[in-house]
Amino acid sequence: MQLIFLVESDKKSQSDYNYIKATIDHYYYILGVKLTPIFLGSKGNYNKKEAEIKRNINKYSKESIVFICYDIDNINNPSYQMNEQIISYANNKGYEVIWFYEDIEQVYIKQQIPNSEKTKRAIKFISHKEIKSINEIDLIQKEVLKKNSSNILFALDKYLKRK
């Protein structure tokens, strides 16, 4: 099986994927599972990577599952309005969604990080194995009800076996 993750961060930074990969490594057995990140560079590019998604699916002979990973954002942030569009797009394509409320850093390190510091902070998170300090309850939410939470484990449990 191949899991394809569309993440908001860019290819140079890879910050969002670092948190996602740390979560997968900590909670799941992934022997025989190919993890493929696709970097969007921005939340608004969720629908601009179809050719890259198809290339990755066609290169892999087994089943592929696509996840759109996005920050819910603060209600006052203009990109908050995209959430419903992303969910609708994912549903139409048969993709899964993984959300982070309000953003991925608030879920994993409980604070907002300036864009210039995101890469450095994500690297520190994985190198210090900070995933061990995360409350699992914050990662297994079904609905967007609780700040600093995500549905990442709820979404991945459908496809991966827990350690």
Residue, then its C-alpha position, 0 to 999 in steps of 0.5 A: m500500500q502507498l499512502i500519499f500525503l498532500v501537505e501545506s508546507d513546501k518541499k524545501s521546508q517539509s515541516d508538516y510532513n516531519y510531524i506526520k512522519a513522526t506520528i506514523d513512526h511512533y504509532y504504526y507498523i509500516l513495513g511494506v507501506k510506501l509513504t509519499p509526500i506531495f508538497l503544496g507550498s500553500k493550503g490553496n494549492y490543494n487542487k493543483k497537484e492532480a498530475e503529480i498524484k496520478r504519476n505517483i499512483n501509476k508508479y506504484s502497482k499496489e493500492s494508493i490512498v491519498f490524504i489531503c492534510y490541512d490546517i483548519d486555521n483561525i476563523n479570522n484567517p482568510s484561508y479558513q473559508m477554504n476548509e469546506q472546499i477542501i472537504s468537498y474536493a476530497n470527497n469528490k476525488g475519494y481522498e481522505v482528509i487529515w486536519f489540524y486545529e488550528d495549525i499543525e504546530q499548535v497540535y504538536i507543540k501547542q504554540q504558533i510558530p513564525n513561518s521563518e522558524k517552522t522548519k527548525r522547530a519541526i526538526k527539533f520535534i523529530s530529533h528530540k522525539e517529542i511525539k512521546s509527550i503528545n496526548e493521544i486524545d489530541l490526535i484521534q478526534k473525529e470532529v473539529l471540536k477541540k483546539n490543538s487537536s487533529n484527526i490524524l490517528f482516526a484517519l490513519d487507523k483505517y489503513l495502518k496497524r497500531k504498534 
